[in-house]
Structures are given as C-alpha cells and as structure tokens.
Amino acid sequence: MLASICSSAGAQAHGFGQRFDLPLPLWLWLTGAGATLVLTFVALALFARRRDFGAPLLRSVDLLRSPTLRRAAHPLAALLRTLACALFALSLATGFFGNQDAYANLVVTMTWVLWWVGMAFFCALVGDLWEIVNPLPTLYRSIVRMIGCRESLGWTYPSCLGAWPAVALFFAFAWAELVWPDKDVPRAIASALLAYAALCWAGMLLFGVEAWRRNADAFAMVFRVLGRFAPLELRGSRPGEPARLRLRPYAAGLLANEPVSNSVAAFVLLMLATVTFDGFHETPLMDRIGTAAQMSRPVAETLYALSSATGLDETQWLNTGVLLMFPLAFVLIFRVVGAWMLRLAGRTGDTGAVNAMVWSLVPIAVAYHLAHYASLLLTTGQFIIPLASDPFGWGWNLFGTQGRGVDLGIVSPAVYWYTAVALIVIGHVLAVVVAHVEATRRLDSHRAALMSQLPMLALMVAYTSLSLWIMAQPIVG
C-alpha cells in the first residue's frame, strides 16, 4: 500500500526492502502458533467450565464519576472536535490547492497514514476516539445551526438496509486504498473525501445524524468495531443519553448482548478480508495468479476488454476481481463453519448464535491490522514532520522541520517479524477466549459449548497460519 509515498522502492506496508532470513523454518513458526491456540482451547476446556466464566470481563469503572474528569471531559472533547474539523478543512485545502506531488502534500499522508492507520491503532488500543472527534457530524450540526433549520427531515432509516450501506462504502474505500490508480494524487483524494462527506451529510439530513452514523457511516462503524476491543468505552453525549467514559478489560466490549445482524457480521468479515488481501496481493503467489490470468486466453481477453473500456489497466482489474473474491470467500467460510458449529452443538438454524461469534474475530482483525501496518506508520508516518511545516508543498518552513529526513530503517526486519508473530498469536489467543466465553453464555451445556468451538478453533488455526505466511512472504521470498 502507498508504495509511491515510500522513498524506497523495496519498502512495503508489511515488510522491508532488505532481506531477513528467519532463524527457524516457517513451518516451525506455523506449528508453534497453531499449538498455542490448541493449548489455549484445552486450558479453557479444563478450567473454564462455569457459565459465568466471562463475568469479570464485563466489569467496568465509570471514570466520569471523578469530578475532575467530569469537568474536563466536555471542554477537552470540544477542543478535539475543533482540531479535527480544522485538520479536515486543511487536508481538503491542501489537496485542492497544494502541490500535487504526493511527497509534498499533507492530504496523502494525513489520509492514508495518520488517519486511517493511526486512528485505527488508537481506537483499537485506547478507545473509539473517532466517536468523539468525527468532523462530519460536527460540521453538519454547525451548518444546521447557522442556517436555522431542522437537523433532519425525519425519515425513518429502512430496517431492511441494516449496515449494508456501510458494507458497500467500506468495500469502495478498500478498493480505493488498494487498487485505485489515483490514490496518491492529492486532488483526487480531496475530491473523494469531499464526496464522502457530502454523501454523509445527505444521509444525516434524511435520516438524522445518529441513525446515519449507527448504520451507514463506514468509518464510524469500522472504528466502533475496533473500539469494542479497547479498554476505554468512549461515547459522546446524545439526546437522552449522557456521555460515557468507562474503563474495562481488553476485549470486554466484544461480549455485548445485543443481536448481531447479517449485515454487521458481513462488515466485520469484510474488515478481515480486505486487510488480508492487502498483504496477499504483495506476495509472489499473487504474481503467479497474474501470470496465469494472462496465459488464460478467455481471462486475458476479458481483462483487455475491461481495460480498453475504462481507465484501469489489466492488473488493476485483476486485483479488483481478487479483492471482491476475498470477502465473499470469508463470508462463505464463516457460514460453513457456523453451520458446523450449530450441528455439533445441536442448535441447527440458530443464525443469531453464529452471527454473535463474529465478535470473536475482532481481536484477529486488530492484531493483523497492527502487525500489517506498524511499519507503515513508523516509516511513512515520519513524512508528517516536514509536512507540518509545509502542508501545501509551497516551500514554507513554519516550524523549522521542512527539511527533516525520513528514516525508513527505524525498525529492523527482525524486530518487525518477532513483533508481528507475537501480535498475531496474541490476537488469535484472545479470539479463542472470546469465542469460548460467547459459546458458554449462549449454549445450554459445557459440552455443547466445547463441541461448537472445535470448528472455530480449526478456522482460527488456519487463519493464523495464513496470516503468518503472508507476513513472511516479503521477508523470505
């Protein structure tokens, strides 16, 4: 991702340009990771037999009971919202009016690195800050107050739509991140940001701010999903609901009791699928798939026809097709595993129990996101230092950092690999724990819960192996 931003052609989003030979064969790493998950499952089977095993995870501390925090919360939230609105406006301005060189324009690094990667890290590790600082509702409500009209037309959001608009919008974002040829063109990025903002404001006008954010705003949803893993439950005040700031154990927010719709389950699976594809499409196997596609006459002719009719080349069309196949495959596999789970537990047809298990995949999504994008944040994120002094690329030096260099070797490949392995294994272990807790809460007996988790365990071992294989490809390939 964002190869054109990196000043070294060999740098990748989840790898480094220099070669690193693993100290042990890859199959030993895969075996060790799989064995760790199996041993976690065995330990849970032996020592977590009570239905209330997960009760301690549901405990939380209301931090707003502290008078000091309560007094500081509202002014701090207002300050952060103002800063977010200013950065959004500055990013749009630099995109439309600044230097169109991706290295010299703030909007590229701000959008792809600091906002998408950095905000995701913060939401997963600390709390859903985007719920507080999202500039789109703030700007919309400010405009409504200035005009003096109603906040919305009062239309009821169609329940049949569910979260499917967010699914479609997030897929479009993933396509833009991974395939779109203009993803590093400042004016194109600014245009896309403004178009998304206009779409959200139209939705807020029709259905109300909260209804749109809850169901259709892809980024509000993705950061909310990541925030369920975080130790801070953050929520701004809403009509009839006070602000919330609660401290809880990691992953406790994944054990909520509300029903999970098919569309929400699909959204979580889409998150996993797209970040997995991001790593996969940089592997030698994807190159071989591209070669095989060109050698197949029907496929090659189809790609050529699509390329001739559009502004995308044949490789971009192939990447689009494979990107589409990933979430479809993830949903299909999850449904097959879910049906297998219910059959073993004697609860065939209980799609609600299957959908609830999708929350157990969130620790995997968090771990893979951290492992996959950490090098991007640490290396390419350094561009924000000179860009802070010269956001438009006009030769300014506001803070004296305009000539600051970027150290792409800030983290060695060895440190990166060991950190990635640790993150992925820890994420999958937490996923096994969350799945076990969810199963014991929803199924009638300890035996039924254990039997239901065998398919999930097999799925998680397979996904751990796939994740580590993808992470290893730029290193050993």
N, C-alpha and C positions, 0 to 999 in steps of 0.2 A: 504494500500500500504506500502511496505517496512517494514512489521511487524518485520522482523528479524533484522533490524537495530535498532529499538527502544529497549531500555533496559528494558522496562516494557511491559509485555505481553498484558496488557489491553489497551495500547495506540494504537490509530488508526489514520489514516490520517485525519479524520474529527471529531474525538471525543477524549475522555479522559477516562482513566481507572476507575476513580471514578464516582460514581453515582451523577446525578444532577436532582432534581425534578423541573419541570417547575413551575413557580409561578402561571400560568394560564393553563387551559387545552389546549391541542394542537389545538383543533378545533377553539378556540378563536384567536390564532395566525394566523391560516389559513384564518379565516374570515376577520380579520383586514388587512392582506396583500392583499387579494382579493379586499376588499373595497377600499384600497388605489389606486389600479390600476384602478378601475372603476371610482373613483372620478377624477383621472388624466385624463382619457378619457373624462369625462363630461366637465372638465375645458377646455381642448383643443377644444372640440366641440363648446363651448360658446365663447371662447376668442381668438382662433387661426383660424380665418376663412379665412384670406388672403393667397393667393398662395405663397407669399414671406415671410411667417411666419418664415421659417428657414434660411432666408438670413443672419442674424447676426452670425449664426453658421459657415458660410463659410468664415468669415473674419479671416485673419491671419496676423502675423507680421514676416517679414523676419529678423531673428536675425543676419544673415551674413552681413547685411548692416552695422553693427558695425565693425569698423576697428579692434578693439581689438579681438573680437570673430573670425573675419575672419582670422587674423594672427595666432590665437591659434588653430583653428579648425583642420588644416591638421596635425601639429605635435602631437596633442592630439589623433587624430584618428590613426595615425601611431603607437603611443605608446600603445594604447588599442589593436590594431591588434597584435602587437608583444607579448603583455602579453597573449592574447587569444591563440595564437599559442604555446606559452611556456606551458600554462596550459593544452592544448590538448595533447602535447607531454608528459608532466609529468604524466597526467592521464593514457595514454596508457602504459607508462613505469611502473607505479605502478601496473597496472592491470596485466601485463605480468610477472613482476619480483618481485613484492612485496609479503608480507604476504597475504595469501588467506583468512584470516579471514575478513568478511565484516566490522566488527567494526574497524579494524586496517588498512584498505586500503583506500587511498584517492579516488580512482576511483568510489566507490559506492556512497559516499556522494556527490562527485562532480557532478556525472552524474544525479542522481535522485533528489537531493535536491537543490544544488546551481544552477546547470544549468537549469534543466527542470522547477522546481518550481520558483527559484529565478529570472531567466531570463524572465520567463513569467510574473511575477509580475512587473519587471522593464519595460518591453515592453508595458504592459497594462497601467501602471500608469504614466510613464515618456515618453517613446518613443521607437521605434524599434531599440534598441542598437545592436541587432543581425545583422541587415543590415550592420552595420559598422564593427563589430568585428568577424564575422563568419570566423573561421580559414581555412575552406576548400578552398574557393577561393584564399585566401592569399597564402596558401601553394602551391596550384596548379600553380598560376601565378609565384611564386618564382622558382618552379621547371622548368617551361617552359622557363623562362629567363636563368636559369643556363644551360639548355640543348641547348638553342638557336633555338628552333623550333617554328612553328606557334602555336598560342593559341588554335586553334581548327581545325578540318578537314573541317569545313564549311557546315556540313549537316544542312538542314532546319528542325527545330523541327516540327513533324507532327501535324497539327492543330487538327486533329481528336482525338489525345491523350488528348488535353486540360490539365487539372490538375489531370487527373485520376491516373498517376503515384504517385503523392503526396498523393492522397487519399489512394492508396494501401499501400504506405510506412508508412503513419501515422497510419493506422489500424494495421500494423505489429508492430509498436512501442507501440501502446496501448496494444496489446496482450502481448508483452514482459514485459511491466510495470505491468500488472495485472494478467497474467496467467503463464508466462514463469517460470519454476522451478529454472532456473539458474540466475534469475535477480539480486541476491545478491552475485554471485560468481565473484570476481574481474576479473579473466582471461576470463570468458565468456563475461562480459561486455566489456572489452577491445577488444576482438575479434569482437563483434558486432559493436563497434564504428569504428574499422578499416575497416570492411566490408562495412559499410555505406559510409565511406569516399572514399573507392575505387570505389564504385558504382557512387558516385557523380563526382569523377574525370573522370571516363569513360564517363559519360554524358556530362561533360564540354568539354572533348576532341572531342566528336562527334558533339555537337550542340552549343558549346560556353558557357561561364560562365553565362552570363546574361539570355540566353534562358533557361538553366537548372534551375537556381535559381528561375526564374519567374514562371515556370510551374511544375517542378518535384521535387524540394527540399522540402520535407515535413516540415522541421523545419524552413526554410526560409519563407515558406508560413504561418505556424501557428503563428510565431512571427510577421509577417507582418499583419495578420488579427488582432491580439491583438493590434498591434501598431496603427491601424486605430482609436482605441478608445482613444489613448493617446493624451496629449496636445502638444507634440513636434513631428513634422514631420521630421524624420531623414532620409537622403539618402546620400550615398557616391557619389563621382563623378564617372561618367561613360563616355565612349566615346561619345562625342557630348552633354553631359548633365553635368552641374555643380553640385556640392554638394548642398544639401538643408538642412536648419535648420530653421524651421518656428514654431512659437508659435500660437496655435489655441485653441478654446474651446474644452473641453472633448466631444468626440463622433462626432466631426465635420468631421473627416476623413471617417466616415461611409456614408456620403452624397455625395460621388463622383458620377459623371455622366456616367462613363464607363459601358458598358453592363456586366452583370454577367452570366457566362456560367453555364450550368447544373453541370459541374464538380466542379466549385468553390462553388456553392451552396451546393453540396454534402459534400465538405470538411468542410464548416462551421458547417453543421449539424452533421458531424462526430465528430468534436471537442466537441459539446454539448453532444452528445450521450455517448462518451467514459468517460467523466468526470462524467456524471450522473451514468453510470454503476459502476464506481469506488466507488461511495458512496453506490449504491444499493446492490452491491454484499457482503457488510458487514452487511446487515440488517437481522433481523430474518426471513423476508419473503424469502430471498434467501436460507436460511437454509431449510425452508419448501419446496421450489421448489426442492432442492436437495433430500430431503426425498421422495417427490412424484415421482421423477425420478427413485429412487432406488426401489420404490414399484411398478412401472410400468414395467412389465416383458420385453416388446419389447425395451423400452428405456434402461433398465438396461443391457440387453444383448448387445445392440449396444454399450453402453459405455464400457462394459467389453471387447468387441472385439477390439474397438479402443485402449483401454488401453493396451491390450496384444500385439498389433501390433506396438506400439510406446513407447516412453519414458514418456508419460504423464499419470497421473492417471485419474480415472474416474471423480473426482471433477474438475480437470483442463479441461477435455474435455467438461464437462457440462458448466463451466464458458466460455469456448471458444464459445460454441453454443449460450449462452445467450448474450455474448458480440457482436456477429455477428447480433443477432436479434435487438439489441438496435438501431444502425444506420439505419437499414432497416425500423424499425418502425418510427423513427424520419423523414426519408425521405417521407414515405407514409403519415404520418400525415400532414407534411408540404405541400405536394401536394394536399391533400384533402382540407385543409384549404385554400390553394391558389386558387383552383378551386371555392370554395365557395365565396372567396373574389371577384374574377372576375365576378362571376354570379351576386352578389349583386351590383357591380359597373357597370354592363352592358358592360364588356370588355372581354368576353369569348375568350379563345385562346391566350391571351397575356402573354406567359410564361416569357417574359422579365421583366414585371412588378412584377410577382410573385418572380422570382429569386432575383430581387433587394431588396425585403423585407427581404431576409436572413440577410442583414446587420443589421436589427433592432434586431436580435437575439444575436449579438456580445456583447452588454452590459450585457446580461444574462450570456453568456459564461464567461465574465470577472468576474462578481460578484460571480458566482458559483465557479470559479477557486480560487478566493481569499478566499471565505468562506471555501471551502473544504480543501485547502492546507495550510492555515495560521498556523494551529497548527503544521503541519509537519515542516514547515520552521523554526518556532520559537523553536521547541524542538529538532528534529533530526538535524537541521542545526547547532546546537551547537557542533556537532562532528567535525566540520571543525577546531575548535580552537586547540584541541590536535593533529589533523591530520596535521595541518600546520607545526608543529614541527617534526612530524614523518610520512611523507606521505607513506612510503613503509612498515611501521609496523616493522621496524628493531630495535626499541629501541632508536632511535635518540631523541634529545631534542633541536632542533636548536634554537627555540625562547623561551624556558623555559615554554612552555604550554603543554608539553606532558602528564602530569598527571591531566590536568584540567577536572573536573567532568561535567556532563550534568544534568541540572535541567529540568526534564520533566514536572514539575508543574509550569512552568514560567507564564502560563496563566491559570486562573481558568476556570472551565466549564461554570460558569455563564457569565463571560466576553466573553468567546468564543461564547456562544449561542446568546447573545444580539448583538454581532458584526456580526455574521453570518446572523441573521434576518435582520439587517439594510442593510448589503451588498446586500442580495438577493432582498429585496424590492426596494432599490435604483436602482439596475440594471434593474429590470423589469419596473420601472417607466421610466427610460431613454429609455428603449426599446419601450415603448408605445409612447414616444415623437418622437423618430427617425422614427418609423413606420408611425406616423401621418404626419410628415414633408415629408417623401418619398411619401406618398399617395397624399398629396396636390400638390406635384410637378408633379406627373405623371398622375393624373386623371383630368377629364375635369371640375368638379364642386366640391364645398364643400360637397354637399350631397353625391355624389359618393364616395368621399374620406372617409366620415364618415361611410357609409354603408360598404365599403370594410374593414374597421378596426374592425367591430364587430367580425368577425371570429378570427382575430389576437388577439383581447382582450380576447376572450374566451380561446384561446390557451395559452396566457401568464398567465392568472389566474390559469389555470390548471397546467401549468409548475411551477408556484410559489408554489402552494400547494404541488406538488410532491417534489420540492427541499427542502422545509421546513420539510416535512415528513421524507425525507431521512436524513436530517441533525439531526433531533430529535431522530432517532432510537437508536444510541449508548448512548444517554443521558437518555431517558425514558424507553428504553427496558430492 
